[in-house]
């Protein structure tokens, strides 16, 4: 009967000492801390300051009031003045210089000279009038005869009153007292058209 023995034989060049060294190396490698480390390298992010949350500003629509610039329109009055009282009751008569005047049926209060006289309803509401030189020259001079109490239609432009001295030089028939009294009137009517209504 044969015995079933299995025997291992190592090559002659491997000594027992070598085998023991290999076994010891393997055991040491298995027990080292590095052996328990996996072969995967894990990279963890370095701790950083947490990012601040992004704040989106909320825009609330508020009702707005649109203010349009105020436009001041200055209108120039081109309508002619038709009443003596409009002139005599105006506080700043200087502002009337250059305005057209169209009087209808205005009464002559007083005559001062060939070309100068007063018109109006009373001594407190009257206007000094000067006929344009073109109405008092040549053949027209004979047709223009102004008398107290006449009713006239007059058309002309308001002009600034000159000084008393200038008034006497420009308009014959004015004495010093009358010329001085004119300085309070501020304006006078320079007539370029006249129509007679009636004479008393």
C-alpha positions in Angstrom: 0.0 0.0 0.0 1.4 3.3 -1.0 1.4 6.4 1.1 -0.1 9.7 -0.3 2.5 12.2 0.8 2.9 15.4 -1.1 6.2 17.0 -0.6 7.2 20.3 -1.8 10.7 21.0 -2.7 12.1 24.5 -3.2 14.6 25.2 -5.8 18.0 24.9 -4.4 18.9 28.5 -4.9 16.2 29.7 -2.5 17.4 29.2 1.0 15.4 28.9 4.2 16.6 32.3 5.3 15.3 33.9 2.2 11.9 32.4 2.6 11.7 33.5 6.2 12.6 37.1 5.2 9.9 37.2 2.5 7.3 35.9 5.0 8.3 38.4 7.6 8.2 41.3 5.1 4.7 40.3 4.0 3.5 40.1 7.6 5.0 43.5 8.3 3.4 45.0 5.3 0.0 43.7 6.3 0.3 45.1 9.8 1.6 48.6 8.8 -0.9 51.6 9.0 -0.3 52.4 5.3 -1.7 48.9 4.5 -5.1 50.0 5.8 -5.1 53.1 3.6 -7.0 52.8 0.4 -5.3 53.5 -2.8 -7.9 56.3 -3.5 -6.8 59.8 -2.6 -9.7 61.9 -1.3 -9.3 65.6 -1.7 -11.6 67.5 0.6 -12.1 71.2 0.1 -10.3 73.5 2.5 -12.6 75.2 4.9 -13.6 78.6 3.6 -15.7 81.4 4.9 -19.3 80.6 3.8 -20.4 82.8 1.0 -22.8 85.5 2.0 -26.2 85.0 0.5 -26.9 87.1 -2.5 -29.4 89.7 -1.6 -31.5 90.9 -4.6 -32.9 94.3 -3.8 -36.7 94.5 -4.1 -37.8 97.4 -6.3 -41.2 98.6 -5.4 -43.0 100.7 -7.9 -44.1 103.9 -6.2 -46.6 106.2 -7.9 -45.0 109.3 -9.2 -46.5 112.7 -9.8 -45.4 114.4 -13.0 -45.1 118.1 -12.6 -45.2 120.0 -15.8 -43.4 123.3 -15.8 -45.6 126.3 -15.5 -45.6 128.3 -18.7 -46.3 131.9 -18.3 -47.6 133.4 -21.5 -47.6 137.1 -21.9 -50.1 138.3 -24.4 -49.8 141.6 -26.0 -53.1 143.3 -26.2 -53.7 144.7 -29.6 -57.3 145.7 -29.0 -57.6 149.5 -29.1 -58.7 151.4 -26.1 -62.2 152.8 -26.7 -63.0 154.6 -23.4 -61.3 157.6 -21.8 -62.0 156.2 -18.4 -59.8 153.1 -19.2 -56.8 155.4 -19.5 -57.6 157.7 -16.6 -58.3 154.8 -14.2 -55.1 152.8 -15.1 -52.7 153.1 -12.1 -49.6 152.7 -14.3 -50.4 154.9 -17.3 -46.8 154.5 -18.6 -47.7 150.9 -19.5 -50.2 152.2 -22.0 -47.6 154.0 -24.1 -47.9 152.8 -27.7 -51.5 151.5 -27.4 -53.9 152.4 -30.1 -57.0 154.4 -29.2 -60.4 154.6 -31.0 -62.8 157.0 -29.3 -66.3 157.4 -30.6 -68.5 160.3 -29.6 -66.0 161.8 -27.2 -66.7 165.3 -25.9 -64.2 168.2 -26.1 -63.8 169.6 -22.5 -61.4 172.4 -23.2 -59.3 173.8 -26.1 -55.7 175.0 -25.3 -54.3 175.8 -28.7 -54.5 175.1 -32.4 -53.6 171.5 -32.0 -54.1 170.8 -28.3 -57.3 170.1 -26.3 -58.9 168.0 -23.5 -61.5 165.3 -24.0 -63.6 163.3 -21.5 -66.7 163.2 -19.4 -65.5 165.5 -16.6 -62.5 167.4 -15.3 -61.5 164.4 -13.2 -61.7 162.0 -16.1 -60.2 163.6 -19.1 -57.3 163.1 -21.5 -55.0 165.6 -23.2 -55.1 165.3 -27.0 -52.7 166.6 -29.6 -53.5 166.6 -33.3 -50.8 165.2 -35.6 -49.1 168.0 -37.5 -50.4 166.5 -40.8 -53.9 167.3 -39.7 -53.0 171.0 -39.1 -51.2 171.9 -42.2 -52.1 173.1 -45.7 -55.7 172.9 -46.7 -56.5 170.5 -43.8 -55.8 173.3 -41.3 -59.0 175.1 -42.3 -61.1 172.0 -41.9 -59.8 171.2 -38.4 -61.4 173.6 -36.0 -61.7 172.2 -32.5 -64.2 173.9 -30.2 -65.3 173.2 -26.6 -68.5 171.0 -26.6 -67.9 169.3 -29.9 -68.4 165.5 -30.2 -65.6 163.8 -32.1 -64.4 160.4 -33.2 -60.7 160.2 -32.6 -58.1 157.6 -33.6 -54.5 157.7 -32.5 -51.7 156.4 -30.3 -50.9 157.1 -26.7 -47.5 158.9 -26.2 -45.5 159.8 -23.1 -45.9 163.4 -21.8 -42.8 165.5 -22.3 -41.4 167.8 -19.7 -43.3 171.1 -19.1 -40.6 173.1 -21.0 -40.7 170.7 -23.9 -44.5 170.8 -24.0 -44.5 174.6 -24.3 -41.9 174.5 -27.1 -43.8 171.8 -29.0 -47.3 173.0 -28.6 -48.1 176.6 -29.0 -50.8 178.1 -26.9 -49.9 176.3 -23.6 -49.0 178.6 -20.8 -46.5 177.6 -18.0 -49.3 176.5 -15.6 -51.0 174.3 -18.2 -47.7 172.8 -19.2 -46.8 172.0 -15.6 -50.3 170.4 -15.0 -49.6 168.1 -17.9 -46.7 166.4 -16.1 -49.3 164.6 -13.9 -51.0 163.0 -16.9 -48.1 160.7 -17.9 -49.6 160.1 -21.4 -51.4 162.0 -24.1 -53.3 161.0 -27.3 -51.5 161.8 -30.6 -54.4 161.9 -33.0 -53.9 160.8 -36.6 -57.6 160.7 -37.6 -60.5 162.9 -36.6 -64.2 162.9 -37.5 -66.6 165.6 -36.4 -70.0 164.7 -35.0 -71.6 167.9 -33.9 -70.8 171.4 -32.7 -72.5 173.4 -30.1 
